[in-house]
């Protein structure tokens, strides 16, 4: 009966397609929930398909060592692979300004993800149960939650599955007893200084005594209703994202939001859109800053919304964890600090080719902002026959140098030209120039110079292609 219920949870609720090559990375603490999950997984999968992973948080001293040894012995008894990692969570929490529980979760899931990279076609299984879902909803309410917080814990999010969500604590303990396995009891579970423990041990029993045993079922029914509403709103949010947002990779990774279109959205979708954008921002190593929305709080969203109205172009606010919200004259964009600091070598390049054309042939260059054309004889006259060797791609470090834009009388300070072209503060630091000698020949994607333009008398064309 338990195996059938667990299998149904895996396949229908967690949407897992069980195949011979599927690997399950099971997070096992040694407590009843994760032990029960490992035992049931072992009923369905071959032992070679299961990787039992234990993370030692270094919080509970000798008890933590006991838990690790217990889990390792259980994995050995079941014949499944075992992976162990440990870290000083209190130290990590202090160094990164995180709460102990948040720091532990972050390091634990980093470990699971690292193991996942070793196995193709793998999923991470964690052992949240039915009671945990109720606790999570109440915990979210106590912090001030949106409708998403009323969903509680999901059966699946990405490659993380929770196949025990249909099992109560009573069922879990009974299953462990039937297998003859006595799990470890975590002494800290009784410590009500931790908010979740206080909800589990004090709040829920009080609410059941006051409103009846069905209170928990009513909370779970609320969760189901909230999930349906949330799915609809999320679908509308993603449609809005695709319509008015753009992910750009040059000169650095940023997500640009059309400010005027944003203002037309309903406030509920505005909040969700900001939250969704923040969940997509990446650092210089291409890692998500707020994976699966972790660490995004309502006050951050409110600050962003307020800044869209109060910030002047070129100004920005730091949303959190190094993510910046930058206002330009036409839009807003989000990027991480690590990617908007112009360090390291230029990864772009240029390709120079020559084309001979017949005089008077009325040559017409193709329109492409990544390609520009110059009169080769004009360049040769100005810079010598070896002029092509003097053409370089550089990152600008002197905004006071002068530029003579094509079609414009006279010269301009580069800084003034970029500002007039609505190039933002951070983008200007990344501006790449095609130069010849001491002069700016072309600013790729923005404007060419007045140097050696092609005309009806041109017979040799130099073609420069910018490769971002």
C-alpha positions in Angstrom: 0.0 0.0 0.0 2.8 2.5 1.0 4.8 1.5 -2.1 1.8 2.1 -4.4 1.1 5.5 -2.8 4.7 6.5 -3.1 4.9 5.4 -6.7 1.8 7.4 -7.5 3.3 10.5 -5.8 6.5 10.0 -7.9 4.9 9.5 -11.3 1.7 11.7 -11.0 2.5 14.4 -8.5 6.2 14.8 -9.1 5.8 14.1 -12.8 8.8 11.6 -12.8 9.2 9.3 -15.8 10.9 6.3 -14.4 13.5 5.0 -16.9 16.4 2.5 -16.5 19.0 5.2 -16.7 17.3 7.6 -14.2 19.4 8.5 -11.2 17.9 9.7 -7.9 20.1 11.9 -5.6 18.4 11.4 -2.2 19.1 14.0 0.5 19.2 12.0 3.7 19.8 13.5 7.1 19.2 10.3 9.1 15.9 11.5 10.5 12.6 9.6 10.0 11.4 11.6 6.9 14.5 11.1 4.8 15.1 7.5 6.0 11.5 6.6 5.0 12.1 8.2 1.6 15.3 6.3 1.0 13.6 3.0 2.0 10.7 3.6 -0.4 13.0 4.7 -3.2 14.9 1.5 -2.7 11.7 -0.5 -3.3 11.2 1.1 -6.7 14.7 1.7 -8.1 17.7 -0.5 -8.5 20.3 0.3 -5.8 22.7 1.5 -8.6 20.2 4.2 -9.5 20.2 5.8 -6.0 22.8 8.1 -4.5 22.4 8.7 -0.8 23.8 12.2 0.0 24.4 13.4 3.6 25.5 17.0 4.5 27.1 17.6 7.9 26.3 21.1 8.9 28.8 21.1 11.8 26.2 22.6 14.1 25.5 19.8 16.5 29.0 18.5 17.3 29.2 14.8 18.1 25.5 14.4 17.2 26.2 15.5 13.7 29.0 13.0 13.4 26.6 10.3 14.7 24.1 11.2 12.0 26.6 11.0 9.2 27.8 7.6 10.4 24.3 6.3 10.7 23.4 7.4 7.2 26.5 5.9 5.7 25.8 2.6 7.4 22.2 2.6 6.1 23.3 3.3 2.6 25.8 0.5 2.8 23.1 -1.9 4.2 20.8 -1.0 1.2 23.6 -1.3 -1.3 23.3 2.3 -2.6 26.0 4.8 -3.3 26.9 7.2 -0.5 28.2 10.8 -0.8 29.2 13.0 2.2 30.0 16.7 2.4 30.5 19.0 5.4 30.9 22.7 6.0 31.0 25.1 8.9 27.5 26.5 8.5 27.6 29.0 11.5 30.8 30.5 10.1 29.4 30.7 6.5 26.2 32.3 7.9 28.2 35.0 9.7 30.5 35.7 6.8 27.6 36.1 4.3 25.1 37.8 6.6 22.6 34.9 6.5 20.4 33.3 9.1 21.6 29.8 10.2 18.7 28.0 8.5 19.1 29.9 5.3 22.9 29.3 5.2 22.4 25.6 5.9 19.8 25.2 3.1 22.0 27.1 0.6 25.1 24.9 1.3 23.1 21.7 1.4 21.5 22.3 -2.0 24.8 23.5 -3.4 26.1 20.0 -2.4 23.2 18.2 -4.0 23.6 20.2 -7.2 27.3 19.4 -7.3 26.6 15.7 -7.0 23.9 16.1 -9.7 26.5 17.3 -12.2 28.2 13.8 -11.9 25.1 12.0 -13.1 23.2 12.6 -16.3 19.4 12.2 -16.2 19.2 12.7 -12.5 16.8 14.3 -10.0 17.2 15.5 -6.5 14.8 14.0 -4.0 14.2 15.7 -0.6 11.9 14.4 2.1 9.4 17.1 3.0 6.1 15.6 4.2 2.5 16.6 4.5 3.0 18.2 7.9 5.9 20.2 6.6 3.6 21.7 4.0 1.2 23.0 6.7 4.2 24.4 8.7 5.5 26.1 5.6 2.2 27.8 4.9 1.9 29.1 8.5 5.5 30.2 8.5 4.9 32.1 5.2 1.8 33.8 6.6 3.7 34.8 9.7 6.3 36.6 7.5 3.7 38.3 5.4 3.2 36.2 2.2 1.8 36.6 -1.3 -0.5 34.1 -2.8 2.6 32.0 -3.8 3.4 31.6 -0.1 0.0 30.0 0.4 0.9 27.2 -2.0 3.4 25.9 0.5 5.8 23.3 -0.7 5.5 22.0 -4.3 5.8 18.4 -5.4 8.3 19.4 -8.0 10.3 22.5 -8.9 12.8 22.0 -11.7 14.9 18.9 -10.9 14.0 18.8 -7.2 11.2 16.4 -6.3 9.4 15.9 -3.0 7.7 12.4 -3.2 6.7 12.3 0.5 4.3 15.3 0.5 1.3 13.0 0.6 2.6 11.2 3.7 1.9 12.3 7.3 4.5 12.1 10.1 2.5 9.3 11.7 2.7 7.3 8.4 6.4 7.9 8.0 7.3 6.7 11.5 5.1 3.6 10.9 6.9 2.8 7.6 10.3 3.0 9.3 9.1 0.7 12.0 7.8 -1.8 9.4 11.2 -1.9 7.8 12.8 -2.4 11.2 14.9 0.8 11.0 15.1 3.2 13.9 15.9 6.7 12.5 18.0 9.3 14.3 16.1 11.8 16.4 17.4 15.4 16.0 17.4 17.0 19.5 17.1 20.4 18.0 13.6 19.6 16.7 12.3 20.4 20.2 14.1 23.7 20.4 11.4 26.3 20.0 13.9 29.2 19.5 13.7 28.0 15.8 10.5 29.4 14.3 9.6 26.2 12.5 9.9 24.2 15.6 7.7 26.6 17.5 5.1 26.4 14.7 5.3 22.6 14.7 5.3 22.0 18.5 3.2 24.9 19.8 1.2 26.7 17.1 -0.3 23.8 15.1 -1.4 21.8 18.3 -3.0 25.0 19.6 -4.9 25.6 16.3 -6.1 22.0 16.2 -7.3 22.2 19.7 -9.1 25.4 19.0 -10.5 24.7 15.5 -10.6 20.9 15.4 -8.5 18.2 13.9 -9.7 19.2 10.4 -7.8 22.5 10.6 -4.7 21.0 8.9 -6.9 19.6 6.0 -8.4 23.1 5.6 -5.0 24.6 5.3 -4.0 22.1 2.7 -7.2 22.8 0.8 -6.3 26.5 0.8 -2.9 25.5 -0.6 -4.6 23.7 -3.6 -6.8 26.7 -4.4 -3.8 29.1 -4.1 -1.8 26.9 -6.4 -4.4 27.1 -9.2 -4.6 30.9 -8.9 -0.8 31.2 -8.7 -0.3 29.1 -11.9 -2.6 31.4 -13.8 -0.9 34.6 -12.6 2.5 33.1 -13.3 1.5 32.3 -16.9 0.4 35.9 -17.4 3.6 37.2 -15.8 5.8 35.1 -18.2 3.8 36.3 -21.2 4.4 39.9 -20.0 8.1 39.1 -19.5 8.4 37.8 -23.1 6.6 40.9 -24.4 8.3 43.8 -22.6 11.6 42.4 -21.3 14.8 41.6 -23.1 17.8 39.6 -21.9 21.0 41.2 -23.4 24.5 39.7 -23.3 26.6 42.6 -24.6 28.3 44.6 -23.2 27.3 42.6 -20.1 24.4 40.4 -19.1 21.4 42.4 -18.1 17.6 42.2 -18.3 16.0 45.3 -19.7 12.4 46.2 -18.9 10.4 48.6 -21.0 9.4 51.1 -18.4 6.4 52.6 -20.2 4.9 49.2 -21.0 5.5 48.2 -17.4 3.4 51.1 -16.2 0.4 49.7 -18.2 0.4 46.4 -16.3 -1.8 45.7 -13.3 0.0 46.2 -10.0 -0.3 42.4 -9.2 1.5 41.6 -12.4 4.1 44.3 -11.9 5.1 42.8 -8.6 5.3 39.3 -10.1 7.2 40.5 -13.1 9.9 42.2 -10.9 10.2 39.0 -8.9 10.5 36.9 -12.0 13.2 39.2 -13.5 15.2 39.1 -10.2 15.1 35.3 -10.4 16.8 35.4 -13.8 19.7 37.7 -13.0 23.1 36.0 -13.2 26.6 36.9 -11.9 29.9 36.9 -13.8 30.1 33.1 -13.5 26.6 32.8 -15.0 25.1 31.6 -11.7 21.6 32.7 -10.7 21.6 35.2 -7.8 18.1 34.2 -6.6 17.6 30.6 -7.9 14.0 29.5 -7.8 13.1 32.9 -6.2 15.1 32.1 -3.0 16.0 35.2 -1.1 13.6 37.6 -2.9 11.5 39.4 -0.3 8.5 41.7 -0.6 10.4 44.8 0.6 12.9 44.3 -2.3 10.0 44.3 -4.8 8.5 47.4 -3.3 11.8 49.3 -3.4 12.2 48.5 -7.1 8.6 49.7 -7.8 9.3 52.9 -5.9 12.6 53.5 -7.7 10.9 53.2 -11.1 9.1 56.4 -10.2 11.7 58.3 -8.3 15.1 57.5 -9.9 16.4 59.9 -12.5 18.2 58.5 -15.6 21.7 57.2 -14.9 20.9 56.5 -11.2 20.4 53.1 -9.6 19.6 51.2 -6.4 21.1 48.0 -5.0 18.2 45.5 -4.7 20.1 42.9 -2.7 23.1 40.5 -3.0 24.8 42.8 -5.5 21.9 43.1 -8.0 21.4 46.6 -9.3 18.3 48.2 -10.7 19.4 50.9 -13.1 17.2 53.7 -14.6 18.0 54.9 -18.1 16.1 57.6 -20.2 13.9 55.0 -21.8 13.9 51.8 -19.6 15.1 50.0 -16.5 17.5 47.2 -16.4 18.8 44.7 -13.8 22.3 43.4 -13.6 24.8 42.0 -11.1 27.7 44.1 -9.8 30.2 41.4 -10.9 29.3 41.8 -14.6 29.3 45.6 -14.8 32.9 46.0 -13.7 35.0 46.2 -16.9 37.9 44.0 -16.0 39.8 41.4 -18.0 40.5 41.1 -21.7 38.1 42.0 -24.5 36.4 38.9 -25.7 35.1 40.5 -28.9 37.1 40.8 -32.1 37.1 42.4 -35.6 37.6 40.8 -39.0 39.0 43.0 -41.8 38.5 42.2 -45.5 39.0 44.2 -48.7 36.7 44.4 -51.7 37.5 45.9 -55.1 34.6 47.6 -56.9 34.2 49.1 -60.3 34.4 52.9 -60.4 30.9 54.4 -60.8 29.2 51.1 -60.0 27.0 52.8 -57.3 28.2 50.3 -54.6 25.6 50.1 -51.8 26.8 48.6 -48.4 24.5 46.1 -46.7 22.8 47.5 -43.6 24.2 45.8 -40.6 25.2 47.6 -37.4 27.9 45.0 -36.8 29.6 45.7 -40.2 31.1 49.0 -41.4 32.7 50.1 -44.7 35.5 52.5 -45.4 37.4 53.9 -48.5 40.7 52.0 -48.6 42.4 54.6 -50.7 41.3 57.3 -48.3 42.7 55.4 -45.3 45.9 54.7 -47.2 46.3 58.4 -47.9 45.8 59.4 -44.3 47.6 56.5 -42.5 50.0 55.0 -45.1 49.9 51.8 -47.1 50.1 49.7 -44.0 47.0 51.3 -42.5 45.2 47.9 -41.8 47.8 47.0 -39.3 46.9 50.2 -37.3 43.2 49.2 -37.0 42.6 47.9 -33.5 39.7 47.0 -31.2 40.1 48.6 -27.8 38.0 49.2 -24.7 37.8 52.9 -24.1 39.5 54.3 -21.1 39.6 58.0 -22.1 36.1 59.6 -22.4 37.7 63.0 -22.9 39.1 62.0 -26.3 37.4 63.5 -29.3 35.2 61.8 -31.9 34.1 63.1 -35.3 30.8 61.3 -35.9 29.7 60.7 -39.5 27.1 63.2 -40.7 27.9 65.7 -37.9 29.8 68.9 -38.2 32.9 69.2 -36.1 34.1 66.9 -33.3 32.7 66.0 -29.9 34.1 64.7 -26.6 33.4 61.0 -26.6 31.6 61.2 -23.2 29.2 63.9 -24.6 28.6 61.9 -27.7 27.8 58.7 -25.7 25.5 60.6 -23.4 23.7 62.2 -26.3 23.3 58.7 -27.8 21.6 57.6 -24.6 24.4 55.1 -23.6 24.1 54.5 -19.9 26.7 55.1 -17.2 27.7 51.4 -16.9 27.5 50.7 -20.6 29.9 53.6 -21.3 32.5 51.8 -19.2 32.3 48.9 -21.6 32.3 50.9 -24.8 34.5 49.2 -27.4 36.1 51.3 -30.1 37.6 50.4 -33.5 40.6 52.8 -33.7 43.1 53.7 -36.4 46.3 55.3 -35.0 45.1 57.8 -32.4 41.6 58.3 -33.9 38.3 56.6 -33.4 37.3 54.9 -36.7 34.0 53.3 -35.5 31.9 52.7 -32.4 30.3 49.3 -33.2 26.6 49.3 -33.0 26.5 53.1 -32.5 28.2 55.3 -35.1 31.1 55.3 -37.6 33.4 58.3 -37.9 33.7 60.8 -40.7 37.0 59.2 -41.7 37.3 57.9 -45.3 33.6 57.4 -46.2 32.9 55.6 -49.4 31.5 57.6 -52.3 30.9 57.3 -56.0 34.7 57.5 -56.6 35.6 54.6 -54.3 37.3 51.7 -56.0 38.6 49.8 -53.0 36.5 49.1 -49.9 37.7 48.0 -46.5 35.1 46.0 -44.7 35.3 45.7 -40.9 33.1 43.2 -39.1 32.6 43.4 -35.4 32.3 40.0 -33.7 30.8 40.3 -30.2 
